[in-house]
């Protein structure tokens, strides 16, 4: 079984080498890598070309260039539509995986009979964490709406699922997709730590650093996916998250 690794890229020349190396070092070797350059600067494109040349003999790497900057949703969809693997594995250019990331996912999917499902595994911002559990939990639709249980670099999804990222969304687009998938298919969570999120590299640069726009994206996904009867509850929940996280940021900045 082959995985297609989708990596959206936008001026990530300082971190893409590490992300690619984490793919090439996988213990499970049946995969392809698809990088979608979202109209980066000329210098960043040249750096990317040079990095890919170093690894082209070690892995199947396809590079696709967007004609303008569309954002992560469009970029991931472009990679998805060009993928050949049975399952899609998402990785951001500023994050990286454990060497057993694909092997762990393969073993779990095999135990489930290779279903049409979405599989999320744990992520950490601490590469020294070694916790690796084998528990598997099904996440119900409304539970997933309350909390996005896994970041994008820890998600595996069947390629032939009909859903795609909403290209009108630049914030909470991953949460929106997992919710739509969970409404029709089974979604599972496993607590094995398989990916690492580099908060220091992404600090102040990533989309998730803008708290209010993240909440606006979340509110939009609630409008799309939640019954009108329950929408006020989810609206208040999103506002409460914003207040809580803003308060934490104030406390951190004052220390």
C-alpha positions in Angstrom: 0.0 0.0 0.0 1.3 3.4 -1.0 1.0 6.7 0.9 1.0 10.1 -0.9 2.7 12.7 1.4 1.2 16.2 0.6 3.4 19.1 1.7 2.2 22.7 0.9 5.2 25.1 0.7 5.4 28.9 0.9 8.8 30.5 1.6 9.7 27.6 4.0 13.3 27.2 2.7 14.7 27.1 6.3 12.5 24.1 7.4 11.7 22.0 4.3 15.0 20.1 4.4 14.1 18.8 7.8 10.5 17.9 6.7 11.8 16.1 3.7 14.4 14.2 5.6 11.8 13.0 8.1 9.9 11.5 5.1 12.9 9.9 3.6 13.9 8.3 7.0 10.6 6.5 7.3 10.8 2.9 8.1 7.8 2.2 5.8 9.2 2.9 2.3 6.1 2.8 0.1 5.3 6.4 -0.5 5.5 9.4 -2.8 6.1 13.0 -1.9 4.1 15.8 -3.5 5.3 19.4 -2.7 3.0 22.2 -3.8 4.8 25.6 -4.0 2.2 28.2 -3.3 3.9 30.9 -5.4 6.9 31.5 -3.2 9.6 34.1 -3.8 12.2 33.4 -6.5 14.9 32.9 -3.9 12.8 30.5 -2.0 11.9 28.5 -5.1 15.6 28.2 -6.0 16.4 27.0 -2.5 13.6 24.4 -2.8 14.9 23.2 -6.1 18.4 22.8 -4.7 17.1 20.8 -1.7 14.9 18.5 -3.8 17.9 17.7 -6.1 19.7 16.3 -3.0 17.0 13.8 -2.4 15.6 13.0 -5.8 17.5 9.7 -6.0 16.2 8.6 -2.6 12.5 9.1 -3.0 9.7 9.8 -5.5 9.3 13.6 -5.3 6.8 15.6 -7.4 7.0 19.4 -7.3 3.9 21.4 -8.4 3.9 25.2 -8.7 0.8 27.3 -8.1 0.4 30.3 -10.5 -0.4 32.5 -7.5 -0.7 32.4 -3.7 -3.9 30.5 -2.9 -3.3 29.4 0.6 -3.0 25.9 2.2 -6.5 24.6 1.3 -6.0 25.0 -2.4 -2.4 23.7 -2.2 -3.4 20.6 -0.4 -6.3 19.9 -2.8 -3.9 20.3 -5.8 -1.6 17.7 -4.2 -4.5 15.5 -3.3 -5.8 15.5 -6.9 -2.4 14.6 -8.2 -1.8 11.8 -5.7 -1.6 8.1 -6.6 -1.4 6.5 -3.2 -4.3 4.8 -1.5 -4.0 7.1 1.5 -3.1 10.7 1.9 -0.7 11.8 4.6 -0.4 15.5 5.3 2.8 17.2 6.4 3.5 20.9 6.8 6.8 22.3 5.5 7.8 23.6 9.0 6.9 20.4 10.8 8.4 16.8 10.8 7.6 13.2 11.6 8.9 10.4 13.7 10.7 7.7 11.5 7.8 5.2 12.3 5.0 7.6 11.4 3.9 5.8 8.2 4.5 2.3 9.6 2.4 3.1 12.6 -0.4 4.4 10.4 -0.2 1.3 8.1 -0.4 -1.1 11.0 -3.5 0.6 12.4 -5.2 0.9 9.0 -4.5 -2.8 8.4 -6.0 -3.7 11.7 -9.2 -1.8 10.7 -9.3 -3.6 7.3 -8.1 -0.5 5.3 -11.4 1.4 5.7 -12.6 4.6 4.2 -11.8 6.6 7.2 -9.8 9.5 8.6 -7.0 8.5 11.1 -5.5 11.1 13.5 -2.5 10.5 15.7 -0.9 12.6 18.3 1.5 15.4 17.8 3.9 17.2 20.1 6.1 20.3 20.2 8.7 18.3 22.2 10.9 16.0 20.1 12.2 14.3 23.2 8.7 12.8 24.0 8.8 9.1 23.5 5.2 8.1 24.4 3.9 5.6 21.9 0.6 4.0 22.8 -1.5 1.6 20.8 -5.0 2.6 21.9 -7.5 3.4 19.3 -10.6 5.5 19.8 -13.5 6.4 17.5 -14.2 10.2 17.5 -17.9 11.0 17.1 -19.0 13.9 14.9 -20.2 16.3 17.6 -17.1 15.6 19.8 -14.9 16.5 16.9 -16.8 19.8 16.4 -16.1 20.8 20.0 -12.4 20.2 19.6 -10.1 19.5 16.7 -8.4 16.4 18.0 -5.3 16.3 15.8 -3.2 18.8 13.8 -2.9 18.3 10.1 0.5 16.7 10.1 -0.9 13.8 12.1 -3.8 13.0 9.8 -4.2 10.1 7.3 -7.2 10.0 5.0 -8.3 7.7 2.1 -7.5 9.3 -1.3 -10.8 8.4 -2.8 -13.0 10.1 -0.2 -15.1 12.7 -2.0 -14.4 15.6 0.4 -11.7 18.2 0.0 -10.5 21.3 1.9 -12.8 24.3 1.5 -10.7 26.7 -0.6 -12.5 29.7 0.7 -11.0 29.1 4.1 -7.5 30.0 5.3 -8.3 29.4 9.0 -9.7 26.2 10.6 -9.9 24.6 7.1 -8.5 21.3 8.5 -11.0 21.2 11.3 -13.8 21.9 8.8 -12.7 19.0 6.6 -12.4 16.5 9.5 -15.9 17.4 10.6 -17.4 16.8 7.2 -15.6 13.5 6.9 -16.7 12.4 10.4 -20.3 13.2 9.5 -20.3 10.3 6.9 -17.3 8.1 7.7 -15.6 6.7 10.8 -12.8 8.8 12.3 -10.3 7.4 14.7 -7.8 8.8 17.1 -4.6 7.1 18.3 -2.4 8.6 21.0 0.9 7.5 19.4 3.1 10.6 18.9 4.0 10.6 15.2 4.6 14.2 14.3 6.3 17.3 15.8 5.0 20.8 15.5 7.8 23.4 15.7 6.2 26.3 17.5 9.4 28.2 17.7 10.0 28.2 14.0 6.3 29.0 13.3 5.9 31.6 16.0 4.2 34.7 14.7 4.3 33.3 11.1 1.8 30.5 11.0 -1.9 31.0 10.4 -2.7 29.6 13.8 -0.9 32.5 15.5 -3.8 34.8 14.6 -6.3 33.9 17.3 -9.3 35.9 16.2 -9.1 34.8 12.6 -8.8 31.2 13.8 -12.0 31.7 15.7 -13.7 33.3 12.8 -12.8 30.3 10.7 -14.2 28.0 13.4 -17.4 30.0 13.5 -17.7 29.7 9.8 -17.3 25.9 9.9 -20.0 25.8 12.6 -22.4 27.7 10.3 -21.7 25.2 7.6 -21.9 22.0 9.6 -24.1 22.5 12.8 -27.8 22.3 13.0 -29.4 25.8 13.6 -30.7 24.6 17.0 -27.2 23.9 18.3 -25.4 26.7 16.5 -25.8 29.3 19.4 -24.0 26.8 21.8 -21.1 26.3 19.4 -20.9 30.1 18.7 -20.5 30.8 22.5 -18.0 27.9 22.8 -15.8 29.5 20.1 -16.0 32.9 21.7 -15.1 31.4 25.1 -12.1 29.7 23.5 -11.0 33.0 22.1 -11.3 34.8 25.4 -9.5 32.0 27.2 -6.6 31.8 24.8 -6.2 35.6 24.6 -6.0 35.6 28.4 -3.3 33.0 28.4 -1.3 35.0 25.9 -1.5 38.1 28.1 -0.3 36.1 31.0 2.6 34.5 29.0 3.7 37.9 27.6 3.7 39.4 31.1 6.0 36.8 32.6 
